């Protein structure tokens, strides 16, 4: 496992000040807003690896960056 993969390990922290919902790499699920996906990792070809998030409001990781991602970064 590479160093980057280790830093993307999600952990559930109830009441965290850095939830995935505020992270620029978080993508909310359109049918269930309490769930989502993380798009922080990309392959060498530029393809996005989505990692599912079961509790979007209480999950965080070490790659947290507050803000929003432009639409083009998600394609």
C-alpha positions as a printed Julia matrix, in Angstrom:
75×3 Matrix{Float64}:
   0.0    0.0     0.0
   1.43   3.35   -1.01
   1.74   6.35    1.29
  -1.05   8.16   -0.57
  -3.44   5.21   -0.17
  -2.75   5.08    3.58
  -3.59   8.78    3.95
  -6.98   8.19    2.33
  -8.14   5.76    4.97
 -11.44   7.09    6.11
 -12.23   7.14    9.78
 -15.49   7.83   11.53
 -15.21  10.68   14.03
 -18.61  11.79   15.37
 -18.75  15.58   15.63
 -15.52  16.11   13.67
 -14.69  19.64   12.57
 -13.39  18.25    9.25
 -16.28  16.16    7.8
 -16.3   14.92    4.22
 -19.28  17.16    3.45
 -16.95  20.22    3.75
 -14.07  18.62    1.82
 -13.46  19.63   -1.77
 -12.95  15.96   -2.71
 -16.34  14.88   -1.33
 -19.24  14.23   -3.71
 -22.7   13.96   -2.17
 -24.97  11.09   -3.2
 -27.97  12.58   -5.03
 -30.47  10.03   -3.67
 -29.21   9.83   -0.07
 -27.43  12.98    1.19
 -26.07  11.15    4.27
 -23.81   9.14    1.95
 -21.27  10.2    -0.63
 -17.99   9.43   -2.38
 -14.39  10.62   -2.19
 -12.66  11.55   -5.46
  -9.23  12.45   -4.03
  -7.33   9.65   -5.78
  -6.58   9.45   -9.49
  -4.8    6.79  -11.52
  -1.7    7.5   -13.62
  -4.02   8.01  -16.63
  -6.06  10.6   -14.76
  -9.09   8.41  -14.08
 -10.85   9.12  -10.78
 -11.15   6.38   -8.18
 -14.32   6.87   -6.17
 -14.27   5.63   -2.6
 -17.71   5.33   -1.03
 -18.48   7.14    2.23
 -21.24   5.64    4.37
 -21.55   8.5     6.89
 -20.89  11.73    5.01
 -21.3   14.0     8.07
 -19.06  12.12   10.54
 -16.23  10.75    8.36
 -12.83  12.35    7.71
  -9.34  11.47    6.41
  -5.86  13.03    6.24
  -6.4   14.47    2.74
  -9.13  16.85    3.95
  -9.14  20.21    2.14
 -11.96  22.64    2.73
 -13.52  24.13   -0.37
 -15.23  23.11   -3.57
 -13.97  21.23   -6.6
 -14.7   22.57  -10.06
 -16.98  20.4   -12.19
 -14.15  19.6   -14.64
 -12.09  18.05  -11.84
 -14.87  15.5   -11.26
 -15.01  14.29  -14.87
